[in-house]
Amino acid sequence: MAGKDFFDVKRSAAKTSEGDIELPMLFYDVGVRYLNFWVDFDKAASRLAGTGLLPCRFFNGKAIVSLVYFQYRSVDIGPYDEVTITIIVQPEILKKPLFYISAFLTRSGMKKNNIGAYVLEMPVTTPSARAAGREIWGYPKFVTKISSVLASDSFEFGVFDPKTNESILSVSCKTGAGIKVSGFDLATYSNLNDSILKTIVNIDAKYRLSSAKDFELEAGPSNHRMARNIRDLGLDRVKPFMVMTSDSFRSRLNRGEPVVKWKTTPLPYEKE
């Protein structure tokens, strides 16, 4: 549903502690920098204890973890920045897809199959984004400062500890030769109201898919949970196998649908 009709969808009201919103939430103008890593399967699995989710084990025996920077320039709830760490997962009691890569990288692969991205970390820069993410989708959002410098063939971004202002992470990347590819819909899994929610994110985008020519990720001195997760997963010691960049990204974040009953554990992070 790309093109001029992409945002012509039926919507419904939802309430958050920061005000009323409409769903799906519409993201009209977004810059994205997407880093995909191969990570030790057991290290990824250890981050999912209690969620009812398991990492997808790909052909090389590893899991896929993504680190993504979003510059939301025009959004229903106002502009904000966001960084996510996600793990490609499946609910442990649902049927596994036959081919993980095709389910991961095709237009409707995550929608049709029982795989999706579990959000391990999601710092944002506004209270309204924090409230919506936590209260409607069960995402582990916290409000903090995020810095960025974006260019066509390079980028930098950083996340800071909301209490100490120490660096949680800093990333710099120069991209190599690339190809243009169309965006594909994604799905997330999260825990909320004693269920596992599956949320479809409809995407209209053109990505530049490339390698990382020069890359550095540094976990800062902060003892924040996000910094510890970066170190525990080893993201500061590996290079991404694929970089996806776009400055013409649009999306619709739909209401999540419960797919499995599962006891929900408390979200990390107190309100700042």
Backbone as numpy.savetxt, mean C-alpha at the origin, in Angstrom:
# Nx Ny Nz CAx CAy CAz Cx Cy Cz
-13.08 0.67 -16.77 -13.92 1.88 -16.77 -13.05 3.12 -16.77
-12.10 3.17 -17.67 -11.16 4.28 -17.71 -11.76 5.43 -18.50
-10.96 6.49 -18.67 -11.40 7.62 -19.46 -12.33 8.54 -18.70
-13.16 9.26 -19.44 -13.98 10.31 -18.83 -15.03 9.77 -17.87
-15.40 8.49 -17.97 -16.44 7.93 -17.11 -15.86 7.25 -15.87
-14.58 7.32 -15.64 -13.96 6.57 -14.55 -14.57 6.90 -13.19
-14.91 8.16 -12.97 -15.45 8.57 -11.67 -16.97 8.63 -11.64
-17.62 8.19 -12.70 -19.08 8.19 -12.77 -19.61 6.89 -12.17
-19.63 6.82 -10.83 -20.04 5.62 -10.11 -21.01 5.99 -9.00
-21.84 5.04 -8.62 -22.77 5.25 -7.51 -22.00 5.30 -6.20
-22.37 6.22 -5.32 -21.63 6.40 -4.07 -22.59 6.38 -2.89
-22.03 6.08 -1.72 -22.83 6.05 -0.49 -22.07 6.73 0.63
-22.80 7.22 1.63 -22.20 7.98 2.72 -21.55 7.06 3.74
-20.49 7.56 4.37 -19.83 6.87 5.49 -19.39 7.92 6.50
-19.36 7.55 7.76 -19.00 8.48 8.83 -17.63 8.13 9.39
-16.85 9.17 9.71 -15.61 8.97 10.44 -15.55 10.00 11.56
-14.60 9.84 12.46 -14.44 10.78 13.57 -13.99 12.16 13.11
-13.54 12.26 11.85 -13.11 13.55 11.29 -14.11 14.13 10.30
-15.30 13.48 10.21 -16.34 14.00 9.32 -16.87 12.95 8.37
-17.95 13.30 7.67 -18.58 12.39 6.73 -17.81 12.36 5.41
-17.80 11.19 4.77 -17.19 11.05 3.45 -18.13 10.22 2.58
-17.80 10.10 1.30 -18.55 9.25 0.38 -17.65 8.15 -0.16
-18.26 6.98 -0.34 -17.54 5.83 -0.88 -18.17 5.39 -2.19
-17.34 4.96 -3.17 -15.89 4.89 -3.07 -15.26 6.27 -2.93
-14.11 6.32 -2.23 -13.33 7.54 -2.16 -12.62 7.72 -3.50
-12.63 8.95 -4.00 -12.10 9.22 -5.34 -10.79 9.98 -5.26
-9.79 9.48 -5.98 -8.46 10.07 -6.04 -8.24 10.54 -7.47
-8.28 11.87 -7.69 -8.33 12.43 -9.03 -6.97 12.66 -9.66
-5.96 12.92 -8.85 -4.65 13.28 -9.38 -3.58 12.84 -8.39
-2.80 11.84 -8.77 -1.88 11.20 -7.82 -0.53 10.93 -8.50
0.55 11.16 -7.77 1.88 10.71 -8.17 2.25 9.49 -7.34
2.81 8.45 -7.98 3.09 7.18 -7.32 4.52 6.74 -7.63
5.20 6.23 -6.60 6.51 5.61 -6.76 6.47 4.27 -6.03
6.54 3.18 -6.80 6.23 1.83 -6.31 7.49 0.97 -6.39
7.95 0.46 -5.24 9.15 -0.37 -5.17 8.76 -1.77 -4.71
9.10 -2.78 -5.51 8.76 -4.17 -5.20 10.02 -4.97 -4.86
9.96 -5.70 -3.74 11.12 -6.44 -3.23 10.79 -7.92 -3.07
11.77 -8.77 -3.34 11.72 -10.16 -2.90 12.22 -10.22 -1.46
11.43 -10.84 -0.59 11.75 -10.88 0.84 11.63 -12.32 1.33
12.47 -12.68 2.26 12.42 -14.02 2.87 10.99 -14.34 3.33
10.51 -15.51 2.93 9.12 -15.89 3.20 8.81 -15.90 4.70
9.68 -16.49 5.50 9.43 -16.60 6.94 9.43 -15.23 7.62
10.27 -14.32 7.14 10.28 -12.98 7.71 8.96 -12.27 7.43
8.44 -12.44 6.21 7.15 -11.84 5.87 6.03 -12.48 6.69
6.08 -13.80 6.84 5.04 -14.51 7.59 5.00 -14.06 9.05
6.15 -13.75 9.61 6.20 -13.34 11.02 5.49 -12.01 11.25
5.37 -11.19 10.21 4.66 -9.90 10.33 3.15 -10.09 10.31
2.67 -11.29 9.99 1.23 -11.53 9.79 0.58 -12.33 10.91
1.30 -12.56 11.99 0.77 -13.37 13.08 -0.56 -12.79 13.58
-1.57 -13.64 13.65 -2.87 -13.25 14.18 -3.83 -12.65 13.18
-3.38 -12.44 11.93 -4.24 -11.78 10.94 -5.14 -12.74 10.17
-4.82 -14.05 10.19 -5.55 -15.00 9.35 -5.08 -14.99 7.91
-3.93 -14.35 7.65 -3.39 -14.20 6.30 -2.00 -14.82 6.23
-1.65 -15.31 5.05 -0.34 -15.90 4.81 0.30 -15.20 3.61
1.63 -15.03 3.60 2.28 -14.50 2.40 2.11 -15.47 1.24
2.01 -14.95 0.04 2.06 -15.79 -1.15 3.51 -16.19 -1.39
3.73 -17.49 -1.56 5.08 -17.99 -1.85 5.24 -18.08 -3.36
6.13 -17.25 -3.93 6.28 -17.19 -5.37 7.29 -18.23 -5.86
7.55 -18.27 -7.16 8.33 -19.32 -7.80 9.72 -19.48 -7.20
10.28 -18.41 -6.62 11.62 -18.47 -6.04 11.60 -18.75 -4.54
10.41 -19.09 -4.01 10.27 -19.40 -2.59 10.16 -18.18 -1.70
10.10 -17.00 -2.29 10.08 -15.76 -1.50 8.71 -15.08 -1.54
8.56 -14.07 -0.70 7.35 -13.25 -0.66 7.64 -11.92 -1.36
6.57 -11.25 -1.79 6.71 -9.90 -2.36 6.25 -8.88 -1.34
7.14 -7.94 -1.04 6.83 -6.79 -0.17 7.02 -5.54 -1.01
6.06 -4.62 -0.92 6.13 -3.38 -1.68 6.21 -2.18 -0.74
7.03 -1.23 -1.12 7.14 0.05 -0.44 6.70 1.10 -1.45
5.65 1.87 -1.09 5.04 2.76 -2.08 4.87 4.16 -1.49
5.23 5.16 -2.28 4.96 6.55 -1.92 3.83 7.06 -2.80
2.81 7.68 -2.16 1.69 8.29 -2.87 1.66 9.79 -2.56
1.62 10.59 -3.60 1.41 12.03 -3.46 -0.01 12.30 -3.97
-0.96 12.35 -3.04 -2.36 12.56 -3.39 -2.61 14.06 -3.56
-2.58 14.52 -4.80 -2.66 15.95 -5.07 -4.10 16.46 -5.10
-5.03 15.62 -5.50 -6.45 16.00 -5.54 -7.28 14.79 -5.13
-7.93 14.90 -3.98 -8.67 13.78 -3.37 -9.93 14.34 -2.71
-10.95 13.50 -2.59 -12.19 13.90 -1.92 -11.95 14.56 -0.56
-11.04 14.01 0.23 -10.85 14.48 1.61 -9.71 15.49 1.72
-9.23 15.99 0.59 -8.15 16.96 0.60 -6.81 16.30 0.35
-5.84 17.06 -0.16 -4.53 16.49 -0.51 -3.76 16.00 0.71
-3.00 14.94 0.52 -2.13 14.43 1.57 -1.09 13.50 0.95
-0.08 13.16 1.72 0.95 12.21 1.31 0.79 10.92 2.13
1.29 9.83 1.55 1.16 8.52 2.22 2.30 7.62 1.77
2.78 6.80 2.68 3.74 5.75 2.36 3.18 4.44 2.89
3.27 3.39 2.11 2.76 2.10 2.57 3.84 1.03 2.46
3.78 0.09 3.39 4.50 -1.18 3.26 3.43 -2.26 3.19
3.44 -3.03 2.11 2.44 -4.08 1.93 3.10 -5.42 1.64
2.38 -6.49 1.98 2.81 -7.86 1.72 1.73 -8.53 0.88
2.10 -9.19 -0.21 1.12 -9.91 -1.02 0.73 -11.19 -0.27
-0.58 -11.33 0.00 -1.07 -12.38 0.90 -2.29 -13.07 0.32
-2.69 -14.12 1.05 -3.96 -14.80 0.80 -4.54 -15.21 2.15
-5.87 -15.19 2.31 -6.46 -15.72 3.54 -6.15 -17.21 3.67
-5.70 -17.63 4.83 -5.18 -18.99 4.96 -6.24 -20.07 4.77
-7.53 -19.73 4.92 -8.56 -20.77 4.79 -9.29 -20.70 3.44
-8.87 -19.83 2.53 -9.49 -19.77 1.20 -8.59 -20.44 0.16
-9.18 -20.75 -0.98 -8.48 -21.47 -2.04 -7.35 -20.62 -2.62
-6.21 -21.24 -2.87 -5.07 -20.56 -3.46 -5.24 -20.46 -4.97
-4.81 -19.34 -5.59 -4.80 -19.27 -7.05 -3.71 -20.18 -7.62
-3.88 -20.61 -8.87 -2.90 -21.50 -9.49 -1.61 -20.77 -9.82
-1.72 -19.52 -10.26 -0.54 -18.78 -10.71 -0.51 -17.43 -10.01
0.41 -17.26 -9.08 0.47 -16.04 -8.29 0.86 -14.82 -9.13
1.83 -14.98 -10.03 2.31 -13.81 -10.78 1.20 -13.22 -11.64
0.44 -14.07 -12.35 -0.64 -13.55 -13.19 -1.74 -12.93 -12.34
-1.99 -13.52 -11.17 -2.99 -12.93 -10.27 -2.52 -11.60 -9.70
-1.21 -11.44 -9.58 -0.64 -10.22 -9.01 -0.57 -9.09 -10.04
-0.28 -9.41 -11.30 0.06 -8.38 -12.27 -0.94 -8.20 -13.40
-2.13 -8.81 -13.34 -3.11 -8.63 -14.40 -4.24 -7.72 -13.93
-4.95 -7.18 -14.90 -5.94 -6.13 -14.65 -6.93 -6.49 -13.55
-7.50 -7.69 -13.61 -8.50 -8.07 -12.61 -8.06 -9.27 -11.78
-6.71 -9.51 -11.76 -6.22 -10.71 -11.08 -6.53 -10.75 -9.60
-6.31 -9.64 -8.90 -6.57 -9.63 -7.46 -8.07 -9.64 -7.16
-8.86 -9.07 -8.06 -10.30 -9.04 -7.85 -10.90 -10.43 -7.98
-10.39 -11.23 -8.93 -10.96 -12.54 -9.20 -10.36 -13.65 -8.35
-9.18 -13.41 -7.78 -8.49 -14.45 -7.02 -8.39 -14.05 -5.55
-8.05 -15.02 -4.72 -7.99 -14.78 -3.27 -6.61 -14.29 -2.85
-6.10 -13.29 -3.55 -4.86 -12.67 -3.12 -5.06 -11.15 -3.05
-4.20 -10.51 -2.31 -4.29 -9.06 -2.16 -3.09 -8.56 -1.39
-3.07 -7.27 -1.12 -1.96 -6.63 -0.42 -2.39 -6.34 1.03
-1.67 -6.92 1.97 -1.91 -6.62 3.38 -1.09 -5.39 3.75
-1.75 -4.39 4.32 -1.07 -3.15 4.67 -0.45 -3.31 6.06
0.88 -3.36 6.09 1.61 -3.49 7.34 1.85 -2.14 7.99
2.13 -1.12 7.17 2.37 0.24 7.66 1.76 1.23 6.69
1.25 2.38 7.23 0.63 3.37 6.36 0.64 4.75 7.01
1.81 5.39 7.11 1.84 6.77 7.60 1.19 7.72 6.59
0.49 8.73 7.11 -0.17 9.74 6.29 0.09 11.11 6.93
-0.29 12.16 6.21 0.04 13.51 6.68 -1.16 14.31 7.18
-2.38 13.74 7.17 -3.55 14.49 7.64 -4.41 13.62 8.55
-5.07 14.24 9.56 -5.97 13.49 10.44 -7.16 12.88 9.70
-7.68 13.54 8.67 -8.83 12.99 7.95 -8.46 11.70 7.23
-7.26 11.63 6.66 -6.82 10.40 6.01 -6.60 9.30 7.04
-6.05 9.65 8.17 -5.85 8.67 9.25 -7.18 8.09 9.71
-8.16 8.94 9.98 -9.44 8.48 10.51 -10.15 7.57 9.52
-10.21 7.97 8.26 -10.90 7.15 7.26 -10.24 5.78 7.12
-8.92 5.77 7.03 -8.21 4.50 6.84 -8.40 3.54 7.98
-8.30 4.03 9.19 -8.42 3.17 10.36 -9.86 2.73 10.61
-10.80 3.65 10.50 -12.17 3.39 10.93 -13.01 2.67 9.88
-12.72 2.87 8.60 -13.52 2.24 7.54 -12.87 0.97 7.01
-11.52 0.97 6.93 -10.82 -0.18 6.33 -9.92 -0.95 7.30
-9.67 -0.44 8.48 -8.78 -1.15 9.41 -7.32 -1.08 9.03
-6.91 -0.02 8.33 -5.51 0.16 7.96 -4.73 0.80 9.13
-3.47 0.40 9.33 -2.69 0.90 10.47 -2.07 2.28 10.20
-2.92 3.28 10.05 -2.43 4.62 9.71 -2.01 5.39 10.95
-1.00 6.24 10.78 -0.62 7.21 11.79 -0.20 8.49 11.09
-0.39 9.62 11.77 -0.10 10.92 11.17 1.34 11.33 11.49
2.06 11.75 10.48 3.43 12.18 10.68 3.88 13.04 9.50
5.13 13.44 9.52 5.71 14.23 8.42 6.32 13.29 7.38
6.04 13.59 6.12 6.59 12.84 4.99 7.19 13.84 4.02
8.41 13.60 3.58 9.08 14.49 2.63 9.21 13.78 1.29
9.34 14.56 0.21 9.53 13.94 -1.11 10.09 14.93 -2.10
10.81 14.38 -3.08 11.26 15.11 -4.26 11.06 14.15 -5.44
10.22 14.55 -6.40 9.89 13.66 -7.51 10.35 14.26 -8.83
11.00 13.45 -9.66 11.37 13.82 -11.02 11.02 12.66 -11.94
11.19 12.86 -13.24 10.76 11.83 -14.19 11.60 10.55 -14.10
12.90 10.69 -13.78 13.77 9.52 -13.74 14.46 9.33 -12.39
13.98 10.03 -11.37 14.53 9.86 -10.03 13.52 10.34 -9.01
13.71 9.90 -7.78 12.82 10.35 -6.71 13.47 10.09 -5.36
12.98 10.84 -4.38 13.36 10.65 -2.99 12.11 10.80 -2.13
12.05 10.06 -1.03 11.01 10.31 -0.03 11.49 9.82 1.33
10.89 10.38 2.37 11.27 10.02 3.73 10.08 10.10 4.66
10.13 9.32 5.73 9.09 9.30 6.77 9.76 9.57 8.11
9.12 10.37 8.96 9.70 10.80 10.22 8.87 10.32 11.40
9.54 10.06 12.50 8.90 9.61 13.73 7.99 10.74 14.26
6.69 10.46 14.47 5.79 11.53 14.91 6.08 12.06 16.31
6.81 11.30 17.13 7.11 11.74 18.50 8.48 12.39 18.61
9.48 11.85 17.93 10.85 12.33 18.09 11.36 13.13 16.89
10.66 13.04 15.77 11.06 13.64 14.49 12.34 13.02 13.92
12.78 11.90 14.49 13.89 11.16 13.90 13.44 10.50 12.61
14.39 10.20 11.74 14.06 9.52 10.50 13.62 8.07 10.77
12.50 7.68 10.18 12.08 6.27 10.16 12.69 5.59 8.95
12.60 6.24 7.80 13.24 5.73 6.59 13.49 6.86 5.63
14.48 6.68 4.77 14.73 7.59 3.66 15.07 6.74 2.44
14.53 7.15 1.29 14.72 6.42 0.04 15.19 7.38 -1.04
16.16 6.96 -1.82 16.53 7.67 -3.04 16.70 6.64 -4.14
16.22 6.99 -5.34 16.25 6.02 -6.43 16.36 6.75 -7.76
17.27 6.28 -8.62 17.32 6.66 -10.02 16.90 5.44 -10.83
15.98 5.63 -11.74 15.45 4.51 -12.49 16.20 4.30 -13.79
16.27 3.04 -14.22 16.90 2.70 -15.48 15.92 2.79 -16.63
16.31 2.22 -17.77 15.43 2.20 -18.94 14.15 1.46 -18.58
13.03 1.95 -19.14 11.76 1.36 -18.77 10.81 1.22 -19.94
9.66 0.61 -19.66 8.59 0.46 -20.63 7.30 0.99 -20.02
6.37 1.43 -20.87 5.08 1.92 -20.42 4.09 0.76 -20.33
3.37 0.67 -19.22 2.36 -0.36 -19.03 1.11 0.28 -18.44
-0.04 -0.33 -18.71 -1.28 0.16 -18.14 -1.42 -0.30 -16.70
-2.08 0.52 -15.90 -2.33 0.16 -14.51 -3.33 -0.97 -14.39
-3.33 -1.63 -13.26 -4.24 -2.75 -13.01 -4.88 -2.59 -11.64
-6.09 -3.09 -11.50 -6.80 -3.00 -10.24 -6.08 -3.81 -9.16
-6.18 -3.33 -7.93 -5.56 -3.99 -6.79 -6.63 -4.37 -5.77
-6.25 -5.22 -4.84 -7.10 -5.55 -3.71 -6.25 -5.49 -2.44
-6.87 -5.07 -1.35 -6.19 -5.14 -0.06 -6.96 -6.06 0.85
-6.23 -6.67 1.78 -6.85 -7.40 2.89 -6.51 -6.68 4.19
-7.51 -6.61 5.07 -7.31 -5.97 6.38 -8.23 -6.63 7.39
-7.99 -6.35 8.66 -8.78 -6.93 9.75 -9.62 -5.84 10.40
-10.93 -6.07 10.45 -11.83 -5.08 11.04 -13.14 -5.75 11.44
-13.62 -5.40 12.63 -14.93 -5.88 13.12 -15.04 -7.41 13.05
-13.97 -8.08 13.50 -13.93 -9.55 13.55 -14.17 -10.20 12.19
-13.67 -9.57 11.15 -13.70 -10.12 9.79 -12.41 -9.75 9.08
-12.10 -10.54 8.05 -11.07 -10.15 7.10 -11.79 -9.43 5.96
-11.42 -8.16 5.73 -12.03 -7.38 4.66 -11.20 -7.47 3.40
-11.88 -7.60 2.26 -11.23 -7.46 0.97 -11.75 -6.19 0.33
-10.83 -5.31 -0.05 -11.19 -4.02 -0.63 -10.60 -3.92 -2.03
-11.43 -3.61 -3.01 -10.97 -3.44 -4.38 -10.62 -1.98 -4.62
-9.45 -1.76 -5.20 -9.00 -0.43 -5.59 -8.96 -0.41 -7.11
-9.91 0.31 -7.72 -9.94 0.44 -9.18 -8.93 1.52 -9.60
-8.12 1.20 -10.60 -7.01 2.08 -10.97 -7.06 2.41 -12.46
-6.85 3.68 -12.76 -6.69 4.16 -14.13 -5.34 4.88 -14.16
-4.34 4.25 -14.76 -2.99 4.82 -14.70 -2.13 4.27 -15.83
-1.09 5.02 -16.16 -0.01 4.56 -17.00 1.26 4.56 -16.17
1.86 3.39 -16.00 3.09 3.27 -15.25 4.29 3.23 -16.20
5.42 3.69 -15.69 6.71 3.39 -16.30 7.34 2.31 -15.45
7.53 1.15 -16.03 8.08 0.00 -15.32 9.56 -0.11 -15.65
10.40 -0.15 -14.61 11.84 -0.12 -14.84 12.60 -0.82 -13.73
13.89 -0.89 -13.89 14.78 -1.35 -12.82 15.24 -0.15 -12.00
15.86 -0.43 -10.86 16.45 0.63 -10.04 17.93 0.75 -10.42
18.28 1.83 -11.07 19.67 2.02 -11.51 20.57 2.33 -10.31
20.19 3.31 -9.55 20.88 3.65 -8.30 19.81 3.70 -7.21
20.05 2.98 -6.13 19.02 2.87 -5.10 19.64 2.84 -3.72
19.00 3.56 -2.79 19.42 3.50 -1.40 18.20 3.63 -0.50
18.06 2.72 0.41 17.02 2.79 1.45 17.72 2.68 2.79
17.51 3.68 3.61 18.14 3.69 4.93 17.07 3.70 6.01
17.12 2.72 6.91 16.27 2.75 8.10 16.92 3.70 9.09
16.18 4.72 9.52 16.75 5.74 10.38 16.95 5.27 11.81
17.41 6.15 12.68 17.69 5.79 14.07 16.45 5.60 14.93
15.28 5.97 14.43 14.05 5.85 15.22 13.80 4.41 15.64
13.20 4.25 16.83 12.77 2.93 17.29 11.29 2.71 17.03
10.71 3.48 16.14 9.31 3.36 15.77 9.03 1.98 15.18
7.81 1.47 15.35 7.43 0.15 14.83 7.70 0.04 13.33
7.45 1.09 12.58 7.68 1.03 11.14 9.17 0.84 10.84
10.04 1.53 11.57 11.48 1.35 11.37 11.89 -0.08 11.71
11.33 -0.63 12.78 11.66 -2.01 13.15 11.19 -2.99 12.08
10.01 -2.76 11.51 9.52 -3.64 10.44 10.42 -3.59 9.21
10.91 -2.42 8.88 11.84 -2.29 7.74 13.10 -3.12 7.99
13.65 -3.00 9.20 14.87 -3.76 9.52 14.58 -5.26 9.56
13.46 -5.64 10.20 13.14 -7.07 10.33 12.90 -7.73 8.98
12.29 -7.00 8.04 12.05 -7.55 6.70 13.30 -7.49 5.83
14.28 -6.72 6.24 15.52 -6.59 5.47 15.42 -5.66 4.28
14.45 -4.75 4.28 14.29 -3.86 3.14 15.47 -2.91 2.98
16.21 -2.67 4.05 17.39 -1.81 3.98 18.63 -2.56 3.52
18.45 -3.83 3.14 19.60 -4.63 2.71 19.40 -5.30 1.36
18.31 -4.98 0.67 18.05 -5.56 -0.64 17.68 -4.45 -1.63
17.75 -4.78 -2.91 17.41 -3.85 -3.97 16.08 -4.26 -4.58
15.19 -3.32 -4.93 13.93 -3.72 -5.54 14.14 -4.41 -6.88
13.32 -5.42 -7.17 13.43 -6.10 -8.45 12.63 -5.38 -9.54
11.75 -4.47 -9.12 10.95 -3.74 -10.10 10.51 -2.42 -9.49
10.58 -1.36 -10.30 10.11 -0.03 -9.89 8.99 0.38 -10.84
7.90 0.90 -10.28 6.78 1.39 -11.09 6.53 2.84 -10.70
6.51 3.73 -11.69 6.29 5.15 -11.40 5.17 5.68 -12.29
4.41 6.61 -11.73 3.34 7.24 -12.51 3.06 8.63 -11.95
2.80 9.57 -12.84 2.30 10.88 -12.46 0.95 11.15 -13.11
0.31 10.09 -13.57 -1.04 10.19 -14.15 -1.90 9.06 -13.58
-1.94 8.99 -12.28 -2.59 7.90 -11.56 -3.92 8.40 -11.00
-4.99 7.65 -11.22 -6.30 7.94 -10.64 -6.86 6.64 -10.07
-7.66 6.74 -9.02 -8.18 5.51 -8.42 -9.49 5.75 -7.69
-10.18 4.63 -7.45 -11.39 4.60 -6.63 -11.17 3.57 -5.53
-11.26 4.02 -4.28 -11.10 3.13 -3.13 -12.49 2.75 -2.64
-12.86 1.49 -2.86 -14.20 1.03 -2.56 -14.37 0.64 -1.10
-15.59 0.46 -0.69 -15.88 -0.06 0.64 -15.41 -1.51 0.72
-14.80 -1.90 1.83 -14.35 -3.28 1.99 -15.50 -4.24 2.24
-15.34 -5.46 1.78 -16.35 -6.50 1.98 -15.77 -7.64 2.81
-16.47 -8.07 3.88 -15.96 -9.18 4.68 -15.98 -10.49 3.90
-14.87 -11.23 3.93 -14.80 -12.50 3.21 -14.63 -13.68 4.15
-14.12 -13.44 5.35 -13.88 -14.50 6.33 -14.08 -13.92 7.73
-14.74 -14.67 8.60 -14.81 -14.28 10.00 -13.47 -14.54 10.66
-12.96 -13.53 11.37 -11.65 -13.67 12.02 -11.55 -12.66 13.15
-11.13 -13.11 14.32 -11.02 -12.22 15.47 -10.02 -11.11 15.19
-10.48 -9.87 15.33 -9.63 -8.72 15.02 -8.78 -8.33 16.22
-7.48 -8.23 15.99 -6.58 -7.73 17.03 -6.52 -6.22 16.96
-6.17 -5.53 18.06 -6.13 -4.07 18.07 -5.15 -3.52 17.05
-5.53 -2.41 16.41 -4.61 -1.74 15.50 -3.44 -1.12 16.28
-2.26 -1.09 15.68 -1.14 -0.38 16.33 -1.38 1.13 16.28
-0.70 1.85 17.13 -0.64 3.30 17.16 -1.85 3.95 17.85
-1.54 4.66 18.89 -2.54 5.51 19.52 -2.69 6.78 18.68
-3.79 7.47 18.90 -4.00 8.72 18.16 -2.95 9.74 18.56
-2.35 10.37 17.56 -1.27 11.31 17.82 -1.81 12.56 18.53
